[in-house]
Amino acid sequence: MQDEHSFRAIPRPTLERLPKYLNYLRGKSAEGLLTTSSTAIAQDMHLSPIQVRKDLAFVTSGKPRVGHDTQQLIERFLFHQGLLWAGL
């Protein structure tokens, strides 16, 4: 997982997609989905899997062929949103 104190500038298009990913993940979590992959997210959201992987790399690191813990992804998105709201 990326250290909370080492940040890279997140491109504007990625920033604009982050709330959409968060809404998607919250919906999947409510359905009981425990893990997901960038490929599944891309298919459901009609995006390129490569784009999703690049976007997610700004907030977390996944494991190839393992996927992401849905709740942890939600928490990472909320953490990064909090930083954006705080102006950091």
C-alpha atoms as one frame of an Amber mdcrd trajectory, in Angstrom:
protein
   0.000   0.000   0.000   1.183   3.490  -0.783   2.551   5.442   2.188   0.080
   8.144   3.186   2.886  10.702   3.294   4.254  10.136  -0.214   1.851  11.583
  -2.734   2.032  12.079  -6.461   0.045  14.712  -8.271  -3.184  13.148  -9.488
  -4.197  14.262 -13.009  -7.477  16.137 -13.275  -9.248  13.463 -15.408  -8.373
  10.867 -12.776  -9.632  13.151 -10.002 -12.914  13.483 -11.856 -13.280   9.693
 -12.041 -12.464   8.997  -8.370 -15.974   9.817  -7.038 -17.454   7.563  -9.737
 -15.215   4.702  -8.624 -16.213   5.330  -5.015 -19.936   5.225  -5.855 -19.411
   2.058  -7.878 -17.492   0.368  -5.060 -20.059   1.361  -2.450 -22.770  -0.197
  -4.584 -20.790  -3.398  -5.036 -20.004  -3.535  -1.321 -23.724  -3.178  -0.539
 -24.316  -6.156  -2.849 -21.849  -8.164  -0.759 -18.876  -8.099  -3.137 -15.732
  -8.616  -1.034 -13.089  -8.301  -3.762 -12.948  -6.819  -7.222 -10.480  -6.340
 -10.036  -9.626  -3.431 -12.260 -10.910  -5.509 -15.178 -14.312  -5.997 -13.524
 -14.524  -2.303 -12.630 -13.592  -1.364 -16.202 -16.224  -3.666 -17.707 -18.987
  -2.451 -15.409 -18.080   1.229 -15.864 -17.340   0.980 -19.612 -13.723   2.056
 -19.209 -10.414   0.613 -20.335  -8.863  -1.840 -17.837  -5.542  -0.061 -18.335
  -7.121   3.286 -17.426  -8.676   1.826 -14.295  -5.342   0.278 -13.238  -3.569
   3.599 -13.770  -6.252   5.485 -11.826  -6.223   3.020  -8.945  -2.423   3.191
  -8.768  -2.782   6.744  -7.422  -4.688   5.561  -4.351  -3.691   1.945  -3.751
  -1.706  -0.981  -5.013  -3.315  -4.212  -6.090  -1.974  -7.682  -6.569  -2.021
  -9.103 -10.093  -4.540 -11.907 -10.442  -5.702 -11.375  -6.842  -7.640  -8.129
  -7.091  -8.575  -5.559  -4.500 -10.443  -5.798  -1.234 -13.563  -3.734  -1.907
 -13.790  -2.224   1.579 -10.102  -1.280   1.609 -10.509   0.446  -1.745 -13.459
   2.412  -0.383 -11.382   3.469   2.632  -8.470   4.542   0.394 -10.796   6.607
  -1.789 -12.308   8.252   1.285  -8.815   8.968   2.660  -7.791  10.662  -0.580
 -11.059  12.597  -0.791 -10.438  13.863   2.724  -7.027  15.133   1.673  -8.538
  16.870  -1.330 -11.253  18.466   0.806  -8.577  19.614   3.270  -6.650  21.206
   0.413  -3.585  18.964   0.759
